[in-house]
Amino acid sequence: MKQAPRAWYSHIEAYFLKEGFHKCPYEHTLFTKVYDKNKILIISLYVDDLIFTGSDVAMFNKFKESMMIEFDMTDLGMVHYFLGIEIVQSTARIFISHKKYMQDSLNRFQM
């Protein structure tokens, strides 16, 4: 069905708004929620994948529990790939790269 992605997005958007998230006016797949003026949760949604980050581990856990109750969701842990972007995290830094995407493209065109 052509309407299925739109219906899914409408459903999850309604859920985020009900839970107190604010939709970014410039990027319709970005949602934020601020707690106690100094804690924030940021969610990026792409079709049926989402990543989130923020400033408080308790917020992460509460958000995951709430999502698992509302949706059939799997927690894949720390992000490694999102939208073709490779993400490597350590305690000191976060490294973002298109290495795999570029290598696949070069292989595809036998370069």
C-alpha positions as CSV (number, residue, x, y, z in Angstrom):
1,M,0.0,0.0,0.0
2,K,1.3,3.4,-0.9
3,Q,-0.3,4.9,2.2
4,A,1.4,2.5,4.6
5,P,4.5,4.6,5.3
6,R,2.4,7.7,5.8
7,A,0.0,5.9,8.2
8,W,3.0,4.6,10.2
9,Y,4.6,8.0,10.4
10,S,1.2,9.6,11.5
11,H,0.9,6.9,14.2
12,I,4.4,7.4,15.6
13,E,4.2,11.2,15.3
14,A,0.9,11.2,17.3
15,Y,2.6,9.0,19.9
16,F,5.6,11.3,20.3
17,L,3.4,14.4,20.6
18,K,1.2,12.6,23.2
19,E,4.4,11.8,25.2
20,G,5.4,15.5,25.2
21,F,8.0,15.6,22.4
22,H,8.3,18.6,20.1
23,K,8.6,18.2,16.4
24,C,11.4,20.2,14.8
25,P,9.9,22.7,12.4
26,Y,12.8,22.4,10.0
27,E,13.3,18.6,10.0
28,H,10.0,16.6,10.2
29,T,11.7,13.4,11.4
30,L,13.4,15.0,14.4
31,F,11.7,15.1,17.8
32,T,13.0,16.5,21.1
33,K,11.8,16.4,24.7
34,V,13.3,18.5,27.5
35,Y,13.2,17.4,31.1
36,D,13.9,19.7,34.1
37,K,15.4,22.4,31.8
38,N,18.8,20.6,31.6
39,K,18.0,17.0,30.4
40,I,17.1,16.4,26.7
41,L,16.2,13.4,24.6
42,I,16.6,13.7,20.8
43,I,15.0,11.2,18.4
44,S,15.7,10.9,14.7
45,L,13.2,8.7,12.8
46,Y,13.6,7.2,9.3
47,V,10.7,5.0,8.1
48,D,10.7,2.3,10.8
49,D,14.2,2.9,12.2
50,L,15.0,5.4,14.8
51,I,18.0,6.5,16.8
52,F,18.1,8.6,19.9
53,T,20.5,10.4,22.1
54,G,20.4,12.7,25.0
55,S,21.9,13.7,28.3
56,D,20.4,11.2,30.8
57,V,20.5,7.4,30.9
58,A,17.3,7.2,33.0
59,M,15.5,9.1,30.2
60,F,16.8,6.5,27.7
61,N,15.5,3.6,29.7
62,K,12.1,5.2,30.3
63,F,11.8,6.0,26.6
64,K,12.7,2.4,25.5
65,E,10.2,0.9,28.0
66,S,7.5,3.2,26.8
67,M,8.2,2.4,23.1
68,M,8.3,-1.3,23.7
69,I,4.9,-1.1,25.3
70,E,3.4,0.9,22.5
71,F,5.2,-0.7,19.5
72,D,6.7,-4.1,18.6
73,M,10.2,-2.8,18.9
74,T,13.7,-4.4,19.2
75,D,16.5,-2.6,21.0
76,L,19.6,-3.2,18.9
77,G,21.9,-1.4,21.4
78,M,24.4,1.1,20.4
79,V,24.1,2.3,16.8
80,H,26.7,1.0,14.3
81,Y,25.0,1.9,11.0
82,F,22.2,4.3,10.2
83,L,21.2,5.4,6.7
84,G,24.4,4.1,5.2
85,I,26.6,5.9,7.8
86,E,29.0,3.9,9.8
87,I,29.2,5.1,13.5
88,V,32.0,4.0,15.8
89,Q,31.7,5.1,19.4
90,S,34.2,5.1,22.3
91,T,34.3,6.9,25.6
92,A,36.5,9.6,24.0
93,R,34.8,10.2,20.7
94,I,32.3,9.4,18.0
95,F,33.6,8.7,14.5
96,I,31.1,8.9,11.6
97,S,32.1,7.7,8.1
98,H,30.7,6.7,4.7
99,K,33.5,4.2,4.2
100,K,31.3,1.1,3.7
101,Y,28.9,3.1,1.4
102,M,31.8,4.4,-0.7
103,Q,33.5,1.0,-0.9
104,D,30.2,-0.6,-2.1
105,S,29.8,2.1,-4.7
106,L,33.4,1.7,-6.0
107,N,32.9,-2.1,-6.1
108,R,29.6,-1.7,-7.9
109,F,31.3,0.3,-10.7
110,Q,34.4,-1.9,-10.6
111,M,36.7,1.0,-9.6
